[in-house]
Amino acid sequence: MIQLFHVSKFYDRCVALDDVSFRIDTGECVILTGPSGAGKTTLLKVIFGAEIPDSGQILVQNRNVARLRGGAVPYLRRTMGIVLQNFQLLPKKTAYENVVLPLIIQGVKRREARKRVMDVLKAIGMEHKQKVLTGVLSAGEQQRICIARAIVNSPILLLADEPTGNLDADLTIEIVELFRRIHAEGTTILLATHNERVVEQMNGRVVHLQEGRVVSDKEAPS
């Protein structure tokens, strides 16, 4: 699914990623941990093509991300779901309008798109908020809408960057349980977090970054 070979990334003279190599197999749940500034966000960005590594190779579904032409990157991302720290929702659009956007871009017919959106909103317990502007939703509700938007096209890979960073303990538990259900349905997950509770609850393989390097890689408990 994902293979990284000696990937490095620098910002000016700062090292964001330093000779990172590991692989994620189809169906795995991998938790990326490490303190702030360890390189977690940068690693996710190079995987989905938002940043280009200075050296090394990244293969996603056997395609070299760094060598993709600009127009090919959006097509690769259509197979992914991406949940970022800053929700990047359209605050003056409803929950439904935010979630349906990826399907509109893909040209999915209106009736099919509506069915998919309502199915995913129901799955996350937000169907009753479909007509509410996302700008007035709570942080927890906005995060759920972000996840719904990320999974509405049934991605084979879900990338999430600190998906519980702005949530309290109770909401964190709910969001983690949602990710566990998504993984149980067969989606490969790479989730970046510094929250130890999330690491424990996800119960996946843990890759720990420190100053841009992989310092440990522990398999999920059996």
GROMACS elastic network, one bead per residue, 0.5 to 0.9 nm:
[ bonds ]
;  ai    aj funct       b0    kb
    1    23     6  0.76958   500
    1    24     6  0.59246   500
    1    25     6  0.51275   500
    1    26     6  0.51639   500
    1    27     6  0.85914   500
    1    59     6  0.77491   500
    1    60     6  0.56482   500
    1    62     6  0.72502   500
    1   157     6  0.83064   500
    1   188     6  0.82703   500
    2    22     6  0.83366   500
    2    23     6  0.54895   500
    2    24     6  0.50526   500
    2    25     6  0.67035   500
    2    26     6  0.81888   500
    2    47     6  0.81662   500
    2    58     6  0.72622   500
    2    59     6  0.55911   500
    2    61     6  0.64293   500
    2    62     6  0.77733   500
    3    21     6  0.75268   500
    3    22     6  0.60962   500
    3    24     6  0.64869   500
    3    25     6  0.85386   500
    3    57     6  0.80173   500
    3    58     6  0.57354   500
    3    59     6  0.50255   500
    3    60     6  0.66179   500
    3    61     6  0.86641   500
    3    62     6  0.82925   500
    4     7     6  0.63403   500
    4    20     6  0.67489   500
    4    22     6  0.53843   500
    4    23     6  0.61191   500
    4    24     6  0.89176   500
    4    47     6  0.87485   500
    4    56     6  0.74983   500
    4    57     6  0.58993   500
    4    59     6  0.64787   500
    4    60     6  0.88118   500
    5    19     6  0.77107   500
    5    20     6  0.66258   500
    5    22     6  0.69860   500
    5    23     6  0.86546   500
    5    56     6  0.54573   500
    5    57     6  0.51363   500
    5    58     6  0.64318   500
    5    59     6  0.85277   500
    6    18     6  0.76859   500
    6    21     6  0.50699   500
    6    22     6  0.86980   500
    6    55     6  0.71992   500
    6    57     6  0.69022   500
    6    58     6  0.89006   500
    7    17     6  0.67932   500
    7    18     6  0.66143   500
    7    21     6  0.65354   500
    7    43     6  0.89906   500
    7    53     6  0.64393   500
    7    54     6  0.75587   500
    7    55     6  0.55713   500
    7    57     6  0.61269   500
    7    58     6  0.73953   500
    8    15     6  0.78776   500
    8    16     6  0.73716   500
    8    19     6  0.50932   500
    8    20     6  0.65328   500
    8    53     6  0.58583   500
    8    54     6  0.57320   500
    8    55     6  0.52716   500
    8    56     6  0.64066   500
    8   212     6  0.82705   500
    9    14     6  0.87695   500
    9    15     6  0.63808   500
    9    16     6  0.54096   500
    9    18     6  0.67437   500
    9    19     6  0.86253   500
    9    42     6  0.80605   500
    9    43     6  0.88218   500
    9    46     6  0.88150   500
    9    51     6  0.88022   500
    9    52     6  0.78087   500
    9    54     6  0.50689   500
    9    55     6  0.70080   500
    9   212     6  0.86378   500
   10    13     6  0.64971   500
   10    14     6  0.56021   500
   10    16     6  0.54288   500
   10    17     6  0.68948   500
   10    18     6  0.84141   500
   10    53     6  0.80223   500
   10    54     6  0.68652   500
   11    14     6  0.51192   500
   11    15     6  0.64899   500
   11    16     6  0.68591   500
   12    15     6  0.82591   500
   15    18     6  0.65673   500
   15    39     6  0.85810   500
   15   211     6  0.74584   500
   15   212     6  0.66240   500
   16    37     6  0.76650   500
   16    38     6  0.71607   500
   16    39     6  0.51650   500
   16    40     6  0.87280   500
   16    42     6  0.67399   500
   16    43     6  0.84045   500
   16   211     6  0.70884   500
   16   212     6  0.51301   500
   16   213     6  0.86709   500
   17    20     6  0.65512   500
   17    38     6  0.81460   500
   17    39     6  0.58678   500
   17    40     6  0.87480   500
   17    42     6  0.73940   500
   17    43     6  0.72074   500
   17    53     6  0.85515   500
   17   211     6  0.74520   500
   17   213     6  0.62390   500
   18   211     6  0.78318   500
   18   212     6  0.50779   500
   18   213     6  0.52238   500
   18   214     6  0.83801   500
   19    55     6  0.83519   500
   19    56     6  0.76639   500
   19   212     6  0.81105   500
   19   213     6  0.66894   500
   19   214     6  0.84311   500
   20    43     6  0.89581   500
   20    56     6  0.84036   500
   20   212     6  0.76456   500
   20   213     6  0.59532   500
   20   214     6  0.62440   500
   21    56     6  0.88409   500
   21   213     6  0.89819   500
   21   214     6  0.77682   500
   22   214     6  0.85881   500
   22   217     6  0.87806   500
   24    27     6  0.85319   500
   24    28     6  0.65509   500
   24    29     6  0.83508   500
   24    30     6  0.74374   500
   24   188     6  0.84304   500
   24   190     6  0.84469   500
   25    28     6  0.56823   500
   25    29     6  0.88980   500
   25   188     6  0.78455   500
   26    29     6  0.89698   500
   26   156     6  0.83395   500
   26   157     6  0.83807   500
   26   186     6  0.84956   500
   26   187     6  0.79786   500
   26   188     6  0.57780   500
   27   156     6  0.84721   500
   27   157     6  0.85642   500
   27   183     6  0.74464   500
   27   184     6  0.87651   500
   27   186     6  0.56071   500
   27   187     6  0.57928   500
   27   189     6  0.75249   500
   28   183     6  0.80430   500
   28   186     6  0.85670   500
   28   187     6  0.79364   500
   28   188     6  0.51679   500
   28   189     6  0.64056   500
   28   190     6  0.82146   500
   28   204     6  0.78146   500
   28   205     6  0.78722   500
   29   180     6  0.89168   500
   29   183     6  0.69489   500
   29   187     6  0.84033   500
   29   188     6  0.59100   500
   29   190     6  0.61251   500
   29   191     6  0.78791   500
   29   202     6  0.80981   500
   29   203     6  0.83547   500
   29   204     6  0.52314   500
   29   205     6  0.63187   500
   29   206     6  0.87703   500
   29   220     6  0.84514   500
   30   188     6  0.82869   500
   30   189     6  0.61153   500
   30   191     6  0.63723   500
   30   192     6  0.85542   500
   30   202     6  0.88994   500
   30   204     6  0.55515   500
   30   206     6  0.58161   500
   30   207     6  0.70454   500
   30   219     6  0.88148   500
   30   220     6  0.84125   500
   31   189     6  0.81298   500
   31   190     6  0.59320   500
   31   192     6  0.58502   500
   31   193     6  0.71943   500
   31   198     6  0.89047   500
   31   199     6  0.66361   500
   31   202     6  0.78216   500
   31   203     6  0.85764   500
   31   204     6  0.62705   500
   31   205     6  0.59996   500
   31   207     6  0.61273   500
   31   208     6  0.82445   500
   32    40     6  0.66941   500
   32   190     6  0.69783   500
   32   191     6  0.58517   500
   32   193     6  0.62332   500
   32   194     6  0.81781   500
   32   199     6  0.87646   500
   32   205     6  0.86009   500
   32   206     6  0.60330   500
   32   208     6  0.58931   500
   32   209     6  0.72591   500
   33    38     6  0.84536   500
   33    40     6  0.72007   500
   33   191     6  0.85323   500
   33   192     6  0.59267   500
   33   193     6  0.53647   500
   33   194     6  0.53840   500
   33   195     6  0.81163   500
   33   196     6  0.86058   500
   33   199     6  0.80490   500
   33   206     6  0.70007   500
   33   207     6  0.61843   500
   33   209     6  0.60840   500
   33   210     6  0.87281   500
   34    37     6  0.81017   500
   34    38     6  0.56731   500
   34    39     6  0.80223   500
   34    40     6  0.72274   500
   34   192     6  0.84757   500
   34   193     6  0.73822   500
   34   194     6  0.57379   500
   34   207     6  0.85525   500
   34   208     6  0.54717   500
   34   210     6  0.59531   500
   34   211     6  0.86703   500
   35    38     6  0.55052   500
   35    39     6  0.86501   500
   35    40     6  0.86657   500
   35   193     6  0.86919   500
   35   194     6  0.60799   500
   35   209     6  0.78324   500
   35   210     6  0.71741   500
   35   211     6  0.86841   500
   36    39     6  0.78041   500
   36    40     6  0.81370   500
   36   194     6  0.75921   500
   37    40     6  0.74876   500
   37    41     6  0.84455   500
   37   210     6  0.83144   500
   37   211     6  0.70112   500
   37   212     6  0.80445   500
   38    41     6  0.84434   500
   38    42     6  0.89159   500
   38   208     6  0.89288   500
   38   209     6  0.56590   500
   38   212     6  0.52146   500
   38   213     6  0.78161   500
   39    42     6  0.52326   500
   39    43     6  0.60621   500
   39    44     6  0.87600   500
   39   209     6  0.68292   500
   39   210     6  0.75871   500
   39   211     6  0.67777   500
   39   213     6  0.79958   500
   40    43     6  0.52046   500
   40    44     6  0.64793   500
   40    45     6  0.87772   500
   40   161     6  0.78377   500
   40   192     6  0.61536   500
   40   193     6  0.80458   500
   40   209     6  0.71060   500
   40   212     6  0.79805   500
   41    44     6  0.52188   500
   41    45     6  0.62324   500
   41    46     6  0.88295   500
   41    84     6  0.89431   500
   41   161     6  0.64629   500
   41   162     6  0.87190   500
   41   192     6  0.74148   500
   42    46     6  0.62670   500
   42    47     6  0.86405   500
   42    50     6  0.88998   500
   42    51     6  0.74829   500
   43    46     6  0.53816   500
   43    47     6  0.63827   500
   43    51     6  0.88120   500
   43   212     6  0.88039   500
   44    47     6  0.51341   500
   44    48     6  0.65034   500
   44    49     6  0.86059   500
   44    50     6  0.85330   500
   44    51     6  0.89354   500
   44   159     6  0.70919   500
   44   160     6  0.80953   500
   44   161     6  0.75178   500
   44   190     6  0.83748   500
   44   191     6  0.89257   500
   44   192     6  0.81386   500
   45    48     6  0.54155   500
   45    49     6  0.59685   500
   45    51     6  0.54403   500
   45    52     6  0.82841   500
   46    49     6  0.50026   500
   46    50     6  0.58782   500
   46    52     6  0.57139   500
   46    53     6  0.63914   500
   46    58     6  0.78647   500
   46    65     6  0.78981   500
   46    66     6  0.79788   500
   47    50     6  0.77512   500
   47    51     6  0.80772   500
   47    52     6  0.88386   500
   47    58     6  0.67791   500
   47    59     6  0.82005   500
   47    60     6  0.73584   500
   47    65     6  0.70363   500
   47    66     6  0.88314   500
   48    51     6  0.79470   500
   48    60     6  0.85317   500
   48    65     6  0.75165   500
   48    73     6  0.79255   500
   48    76     6  0.79533   500
   48    77     6  0.65823   500
   48    80     6  0.80940   500
   48    82     6  0.84095   500
   48   159     6  0.84973   500
   49    52     6  0.65194   500
   49    65     6  0.62152   500
   49    66     6  0.70820   500
   49    68     6  0.85604   500
   49    73     6  0.65607   500
   49    74     6  0.89120   500
   49    76     6  0.88867   500
   49    77     6  0.83751   500
   50    73     6  0.89125   500
   51    66     6  0.85538   500
   52    55     6  0.86960   500
   52    65     6  0.82656   500
   52    66     6  0.57879   500
   53    56     6  0.68352   500
   53    57     6  0.78654   500
   53    58     6  0.85906   500
   53    66     6  0.70163   500
   56    66     6  0.89157   500
   57    64     6  0.66984   500
   57    65     6  0.77725   500
   57    66     6  0.69479   500
   57    67     6  0.89382   500
   58    62     6  0.88891   500
   58    63     6  0.79267   500
   58    64     6  0.55512   500
   58    65     6  0.57563   500
   58    66     6  0.67430   500
   59    62     6  0.51555   500
   59    63     6  0.50255   500
   59    65     6  0.60533   500
   59    66     6  0.85216   500
   60    63     6  0.52317   500
   60    64     6  0.65924   500
   60    65     6  0.66790   500
   60    76     6  0.85126   500
   61    64     6  0.85393   500
   61    76     6  0.89823   500
   63    66     6  0.89274   500
   63    67     6  0.84354   500
   63    68     6  0.79980   500
   63    76     6  0.87622   500
   64    67     6  0.55824   500
   64    68     6  0.66456   500
   65    68     6  0.53766   500
   65    69     6  0.88716   500
   65    73     6  0.76786   500
   65    76     6  0.85866   500
   66    69     6  0.84574   500
   68    71     6  0.79620   500
   68    72     6  0.58529   500
   68    73     6  0.62949   500
   69    72     6  0.53414   500
   69    73     6  0.67605   500
   70    73     6  0.56132   500
   70    74     6  0.78584   500
   71    74     6  0.64289   500
   71    75     6  0.76236   500
   72    75     6  0.53885   500
   72    76     6  0.65591   500
   72    77     6  0.89371   500
   73    76     6  0.51532   500
   73    77     6  0.63000   500
   73    78     6  0.88377   500
   74    78     6  0.63596   500
   75    78     6  0.52344   500
   75    79     6  0.74545   500
   76    79     6  0.58219   500
   76    80     6  0.72872   500
   77    81     6  0.73993   500
   77    82     6  0.83765   500
   77   155     6  0.89731   500
   78    81     6  0.75451   500
   78   102     6  0.82727   500
   78   106     6  0.82854   500
   78   153     6  0.76500   500
   78   155     6  0.72907   500
   79   153     6  0.78787   500
   79   154     6  0.78758   500
   79   156     6  0.59588   500
   79   157     6  0.66962   500
   79   158     6  0.88549   500
   80   150     6  0.76150   500
   80   151     6  0.82151   500
   80   153     6  0.85049   500
   80   154     6  0.83453   500
   80   156     6  0.62193   500
   80   158     6  0.56305   500
   80   159     6  0.73055   500
   81   147     6  0.80789   500
   81   149     6  0.78372   500
   81   151     6  0.56322   500
   81   152     6  0.83955   500
   81   153     6  0.79516   500
   81   154     6  0.80381   500
   81   155     6  0.55955   500
   81   156     6  0.79607   500
   81   157     6  0.62097   500
   81   159     6  0.60815   500
   81   160     6  0.81808   500
   82   146     6  0.84751   500
   82   147     6  0.79773   500
   82   149     6  0.85978   500
   82   150     6  0.54615   500
   82   151     6  0.84136   500
   82   157     6  0.86061   500
   82   158     6  0.59452   500
   82   160     6  0.58754   500
   82   161     6  0.82377   500
   83    86     6  0.86398   500
   83    87     6  0.73760   500
   83   143     6  0.84739   500
   83   146     6  0.62220   500
   83   147     6  0.62554   500
   83   149     6  0.86125   500
   83   150     6  0.64229   500
   83   158     6  0.78586   500
   83   159     6  0.62145   500
   83   161     6  0.61490   500
   83   162     6  0.84165   500
   83   163     6  0.67711   500
   84    87     6  0.59231   500
   84    88     6  0.75486   500
   84   146     6  0.82098   500
   84   159     6  0.83206   500
   84   160     6  0.60696   500
   84   161     6  0.50875   500
   84   162     6  0.72623   500
   84   163     6  0.69882   500
   85    88     6  0.84323   500
   85   160     6  0.81167   500
   85   161     6  0.56419   500
   85   162     6  0.57709   500
   85   163     6  0.62665   500
   85   164     6  0.84926   500
   85   165     6  0.72930   500
   85   166     6  0.84782   500
   86    89     6  0.84832   500
   87   142     6  0.71114   500
   87   143     6  0.67328   500
   87   145     6  0.88538   500
   87   146     6  0.63126   500
   88    91     6  0.86643   500
   88   146     6  0.80178   500
   89    92     6  0.88581   500
   89    93     6  0.82486   500
   89    95     6  0.88515   500
   89    98     6  0.65904   500
   89   134     6  0.70722   500
   89   135     6  0.81670   500
   89   142     6  0.78548   500
   89   145     6  0.83243   500
   89   146     6  0.71635   500
   90    93     6  0.54540   500
   90    94     6  0.80531   500
   90    95     6  0.89010   500
   90    97     6  0.86645   500
   90    98     6  0.65174   500
   90   133     6  0.85684   500
   90   134     6  0.69524   500
   90   135     6  0.75239   500
   91    94     6  0.75861   500
   91    95     6  0.89648   500
   91    98     6  0.88147   500
   91   133     6  0.62516   500
   91   136     6  0.76732   500
   92   133     6  0.57787   500
   92   134     6  0.67920   500
   92   135     6  0.62499   500
   93    96     6  0.80118   500
   93    97     6  0.58206   500
   93    98     6  0.63708   500
   93   131     6  0.87671   500
   93   132     6  0.80723   500
   93   133     6  0.53089   500
   93   134     6  0.63638   500
   93   135     6  0.78848   500
   94    97     6  0.50766   500
   94    98     6  0.62642   500
   94    99     6  0.86874   500
   94   129     6  0.83187   500
   94   130     6  0.64427   500
   94   131     6  0.52672   500
   94   134     6  0.55422   500
   94   135     6  0.83735   500
   95    98     6  0.52468   500
   95    99     6  0.62987   500
   95   100     6  0.86624   500
   95   121     6  0.88943   500
   95   126     6  0.86402   500
   95   127     6  0.89482   500
   95   129     6  0.66102   500
   95   131     6  0.62042   500
   95   132     6  0.59463   500
   95   133     6  0.60762   500
   95   134     6  0.55196   500
   95   137     6  0.89217   500
   95   142     6  0.84496   500
   95   145     6  0.65210   500
   96    99     6  0.52593   500
   96   100     6  0.60640   500
   96   101     6  0.86320   500
   96   114     6  0.87012   500
   96   117     6  0.69810   500
   96   118     6  0.80605   500
   96   121     6  0.82265   500
   96   127     6  0.85957   500
   96   129     6  0.81064   500
   96   131     6  0.63846   500
   96   132     6  0.81394   500
   96   133     6  0.88647   500
   96   145     6  0.86461   500
   97   100     6  0.52979   500
   97   101     6  0.62571   500
   97   130     6  0.81072   500
   97   131     6  0.83365   500
   97   133     6  0.89515   500
   98   101     6  0.55264   500
   98   102     6  0.83575   500
   98   134     6  0.80514   500
   98   145     6  0.76994   500
   98   146     6  0.83548   500
   98   149     6  0.68862   500
   99   102     6  0.70449   500
   99   103     6  0.82014   500
   99   117     6  0.64558   500
   99   120     6  0.89029   500
   99   121     6  0.85380   500
   99   145     6  0.68076   500
   99   146     6  0.76476   500
   99   147     6  0.89124   500
   99   148     6  0.62787   500
   99   150     6  0.80009   500
   99   152     6  0.70897   500
  100   103     6  0.54119   500
  100   104     6  0.63640   500
  100   105     6  0.88946   500
  100   113     6  0.66591   500
  100   114     6  0.74618   500
  100   116     6  0.83694   500
  100   117     6  0.60835   500
  100   149     6  0.71056   500
  100   152     6  0.77051   500
  101   104     6  0.51024   500
  101   105     6  0.63113   500
  101   106     6  0.87205   500
  101   149     6  0.78350   500
  102   105     6  0.51319   500
  102   106     6  0.63147   500
  102   107     6  0.87619   500
  102   108     6  0.89805   500
  102   149     6  0.72756   500
  102   150     6  0.84657   500
  102   152     6  0.78690   500
  102   153     6  0.73886   500
  103   107     6  0.62098   500
  103   108     6  0.53634   500
  103   109     6  0.83011   500
  103   110     6  0.88609   500
  103   113     6  0.62092   500
  103   116     6  0.89368   500
  103   117     6  0.89257   500
  103   152     6  0.77911   500
  103   153     6  0.68948   500
  104   107     6  0.50331   500
  104   108     6  0.58645   500
  104   109     6  0.78770   500
  104   110     6  0.80736   500
  104   113     6  0.76820   500
  105   108     6  0.77822   500
  107   110     6  0.87115   500
  108   111     6  0.84729   500
  108   112     6  0.66832   500
  108   113     6  0.58914   500
  109   112     6  0.54694   500
  109   113     6  0.59599   500
  109   114     6  0.86123   500
  110   113     6  0.50148   500
  110   114     6  0.60831   500
  110   115     6  0.86458   500
  111   114     6  0.52432   500
  111   115     6  0.63753   500
  111   116     6  0.88167   500
  112   115     6  0.51767   500
  112   116     6  0.63089   500
  112   117     6  0.86954   500
  113   116     6  0.51921   500
  113   117     6  0.61436   500
  113   118     6  0.85889   500
  113   152     6  0.89305   500
  114   117     6  0.51515   500
  114   118     6  0.60490   500
  114   119     6  0.84096   500
  115   118     6  0.53086   500
  115   119     6  0.60377   500
  115   120     6  0.86476   500
  116   119     6  0.51221   500
  116   120     6  0.62394   500
  116   121     6  0.85958   500
  116   152     6  0.63715   500
  116   153     6  0.79373   500
  117   120     6  0.52675   500
  117   121     6  0.60649   500
  117   122     6  0.85009   500
  117   127     6  0.89713   500
  117   148     6  0.79717   500
  117   149     6  0.83352   500
  117   152     6  0.63049   500
  118   121     6  0.50392   500
  118   122     6  0.59974   500
  118   123     6  0.84670   500
  118   127     6  0.64462   500
  118   130     6  0.82686   500
  119   122     6  0.52236   500
  119   123     6  0.62093   500
  119   124     6  0.89327   500
  119   127     6  0.83418   500
  119   152     6  0.85796   500
  120   124     6  0.64393   500
  120   125     6  0.86069   500
  120   126     6  0.85507   500
  120   127     6  0.82693   500
  120   148     6  0.59684   500
  120   149     6  0.85137   500
  120   151     6  0.76829   500
  120   152     6  0.62494   500
  121   124     6  0.53391   500
  121   125     6  0.61144   500
  121   128     6  0.83929   500
  121   129     6  0.85259   500
  121   130     6  0.76277   500
  121   144     6  0.86833   500
  121   145     6  0.78115   500
  121   148     6  0.64940   500
  121   152     6  0.89584   500
  122   126     6  0.58220   500
  122   128     6  0.83136   500
  123   126     6  0.76964   500
  123   127     6  0.82988   500
  123   148     6  0.86324   500
  123   178     6  0.88161   500
  124   127     6  0.79156   500
  124   144     6  0.67057   500
  124   145     6  0.83571   500
  124   147     6  0.86127   500
  124   148     6  0.72669   500
  124   178     6  0.72591   500
  125   128     6  0.77534   500
  125   129     6  0.88693   500
  125   144     6  0.86535   500
  126   129     6  0.53422   500
  126   130     6  0.68867   500
  126   141     6  0.77611   500
  126   144     6  0.77481   500
  126   145     6  0.78500   500
  127   130     6  0.53945   500
  127   131     6  0.88383   500
  128   131     6  0.77855   500
  128   132     6  0.86302   500
  129   132     6  0.52798   500
  129   133     6  0.84744   500
  129   134     6  0.89605   500
  129   137     6  0.87115   500
  129   141     6  0.89054   500
  130   133     6  0.83469   500
  131   134     6  0.89958   500
  132   135     6  0.84836   500
  132   136     6  0.75300   500
  132   137     6  0.75776   500
  133   136     6  0.58992   500
  133   137     6  0.70643   500
  134   137     6  0.51551   500
  134   138     6  0.84314   500
  134   141     6  0.83280   500
  134   142     6  0.64814   500
  134   145     6  0.82056   500
  135   138     6  0.83916   500
  135   142     6  0.82787   500
  136   142     6  0.89348   500
  137   140     6  0.79774   500
  137   141     6  0.57319   500
  137   142     6  0.59243   500
  138   141     6  0.51198   500
  138   142     6  0.60965   500
  138   143     6  0.85754   500
  139   142     6  0.50769   500
  139   143     6  0.61650   500
  139   144     6  0.86892   500
  139   166     6  0.69510   500
  139   167     6  0.68270   500
  140   143     6  0.51251   500
  140   144     6  0.63573   500
  140   145     6  0.88015   500
  140   164     6  0.85000   500
  140   166     6  0.79701   500
  140   167     6  0.61897   500
  140   168     6  0.85018   500
  140   171     6  0.63726   500
  140   172     6  0.85017   500
  140   175     6  0.84002   500
  141   144     6  0.50724   500
  141   145     6  0.63377   500
  141   146     6  0.87099   500
  142   145     6  0.50595   500
  142   146     6  0.62464   500
  142   147     6  0.87240   500
  143   147     6  0.63129   500
  143   148     6  0.86010   500
  143   163     6  0.72209   500
  143   164     6  0.80161   500
  143   166     6  0.89271   500
  143   167     6  0.87604   500
  143   175     6  0.82659   500
  144   147     6  0.50909   500
  144   148     6  0.61145   500
  144   149     6  0.86045   500
  144   175     6  0.74591   500
  144   178     6  0.89556   500
  145   149     6  0.60912   500
  145   150     6  0.85020   500
  146   149     6  0.51594   500
  146   150     6  0.62187   500
  146   151     6  0.88464   500
  147   151     6  0.62771   500
  147   152     6  0.84973   500
  147   160     6  0.88254   500
  147   163     6  0.87257   500
  147   178     6  0.89568   500
  147   179     6  0.88556   500
  148   151     6  0.53254   500
  148   152     6  0.58256   500
  149   152     6  0.54050   500
  149   153     6  0.80072   500
  150   153     6  0.73138   500
  150   154     6  0.82649   500
  150   155     6  0.77162   500
  150   158     6  0.74729   500
  150   159     6  0.88496   500
  151   154     6  0.51503   500
  151   155     6  0.59238   500
  151   158     6  0.76676   500
  151   182     6  0.85582   500
  152   155     6  0.77610   500
  154   157     6  0.88193   500
  154   187     6  0.83529   500
  155   158     6  0.66219   500
  155   187     6  0.70255   500
  155   188     6  0.87092   500
  156   186     6  0.76911   500
  156   187     6  0.51194   500
  156   188     6  0.61056   500
  156   189     6  0.86589   500
  157   187     6  0.57545   500
  157   189     6  0.58977   500
  157   190     6  0.78567   500
  158   183     6  0.89562   500
  158   187     6  0.68378   500
  158   188     6  0.61578   500
  158   190     6  0.63462   500
  158   191     6  0.79930   500
  159   188     6  0.86345   500
  159   189     6  0.60469   500
  159   190     6  0.50043   500
  159   191     6  0.58751   500
  159   192     6  0.81139   500
  160   163     6  0.59484   500
  160   189     6  0.78651   500
  160   190     6  0.64235   500
  160   192     6  0.61278   500
  160   193     6  0.86107   500
  161   164     6  0.86751   500
  161   165     6  0.87166   500
  161   190     6  0.86422   500
  161   191     6  0.60847   500
  161   193     6  0.67137   500
  162   165     6  0.51643   500
  162   166     6  0.85094   500
  162   191     6  0.72770   500
  162   192     6  0.54778   500
  162   194     6  0.74774   500
  162   195     6  0.83236   500
  163   166     6  0.78969   500
  163   167     6  0.85460   500
  163   172     6  0.85713   500
  163   175     6  0.78679   500
  163   176     6  0.87383   500
  163   191     6  0.79290   500
  163   192     6  0.79392   500
  163   193     6  0.75881   500
  164   167     6  0.52793   500
  164   168     6  0.80236   500
  164   169     6  0.89266   500
  164   171     6  0.78627   500
  164   172     6  0.54879   500
  164   173     6  0.88714   500
  164   175     6  0.70591   500
  164   176     6  0.80548   500
  164   193     6  0.80393   500
  164   195     6  0.82495   500
  164   198     6  0.82209   500
  165   168     6  0.85089   500
  165   172     6  0.84048   500
  165   193     6  0.78768   500
  165   194     6  0.86350   500
  165   195     6  0.79782   500
  166   172     6  0.88718   500
  167   170     6  0.80103   500
  167   171     6  0.58079   500
  167   172     6  0.58436   500
  168   171     6  0.54757   500
  168   172     6  0.60241   500
  168   173     6  0.88021   500
  169   172     6  0.50186   500
  169   173     6  0.64104   500
  169   174     6  0.89052   500
  170   173     6  0.53024   500
  170   174     6  0.65988   500
  170   175     6  0.89390   500
  171   174     6  0.50226   500
  171   175     6  0.62058   500
  171   176     6  0.85530   500
  172   175     6  0.52013   500
  172   176     6  0.60920   500
  172   177     6  0.85302   500
  172   197     6  0.87738   500
  172   198     6  0.75894   500
  173   176     6  0.51930   500
  173   177     6  0.61628   500
  173   178     6  0.86748   500
  173   197     6  0.87037   500
  173   198     6  0.78263   500
  173   201     6  0.80405   500
  174   177     6  0.51545   500
  174   178     6  0.63142   500
  174   179     6  0.88654   500
  175   179     6  0.63941   500
  175   180     6  0.86822   500
  176   179     6  0.50873   500
  176   180     6  0.62028   500
  176   181     6  0.87190   500
  176   198     6  0.66877   500
  176   201     6  0.70173   500
  176   202     6  0.66432   500
  177   181     6  0.62827   500
  177   182     6  0.86754   500
  177   201     6  0.81440   500
  177   202     6  0.79989   500
  178   181     6  0.51692   500
  178   182     6  0.63059   500
  178   183     6  0.87024   500
  179   183     6  0.61428   500
  179   184     6  0.85291   500
  179   189     6  0.83072   500
  179   202     6  0.79470   500
  180   183     6  0.51113   500
  180   184     6  0.61193   500
  180   185     6  0.87759   500
  180   201     6  0.87385   500
  180   202     6  0.65505   500
  181   185     6  0.64524   500
  182   185     6  0.53069   500
  182   186     6  0.70791   500
  182   187     6  0.61691   500
  182   188     6  0.87559   500
  182   189     6  0.85912   500
  183   186     6  0.53414   500
  183   188     6  0.63797   500
  183   189     6  0.66429   500
  184   187     6  0.72233   500
  193   196     6  0.79562   500
  193   198     6  0.73806   500
  193   199     6  0.75627   500
  194   197     6  0.89547   500
  194   198     6  0.81964   500
  194   199     6  0.81043   500
  195   198     6  0.54000   500
  195   199     6  0.65491   500
  195   200     6  0.89590   500
  196   200     6  0.62471   500
  196   201     6  0.86335   500
  197   200     6  0.51415   500
  197   201     6  0.61257   500
  197   202     6  0.85361   500
  198   201     6  0.51235   500
  198   202     6  0.59448   500
  198   203     6  0.85096   500
  199   202     6  0.54288   500
  199   203     6  0.64083   500
  199   204     6  0.75013   500
  199   206     6  0.76870   500
  200   203     6  0.53955   500
  200   204     6  0.81782   500
  201   204     6  0.84907   500
  202   205     6  0.89264   500
  203   206     6  0.85376   500
  203   220     6  0.60929   500
  203   221     6  0.68512   500
  204   218     6  0.88483   500
  204   219     6  0.71546   500
  204   221     6  0.72701   500
  205   217     6  0.73622   500
  205   218     6  0.56399   500
  205   221     6  0.77672   500
  206   216     6  0.78685   500
  206   217     6  0.57368   500
  206   218     6  0.51441   500
  206   219     6  0.64867   500
  206   220     6  0.70137   500
  207   214     6  0.68907   500
  207   215     6  0.78449   500
  207   216     6  0.58565   500
  207   218     6  0.64324   500
  207   219     6  0.86394   500
  208   213     6  0.82838   500
  208   214     6  0.57823   500
  208   215     6  0.58061   500
  208   216     6  0.52307   500
  208   217     6  0.63619   500
  208   218     6  0.85291   500
  209   212     6  0.59593   500
  209   213     6  0.53398   500
  209   215     6  0.58431   500
  209   216     6  0.74530   500
  210   213     6  0.53397   500
  210   214     6  0.64881   500
  210   215     6  0.63676   500
  211   214     6  0.85706   500
  214   217     6  0.73808   500
  218   221     6  0.86901   500
  219   222     6  0.85638   500
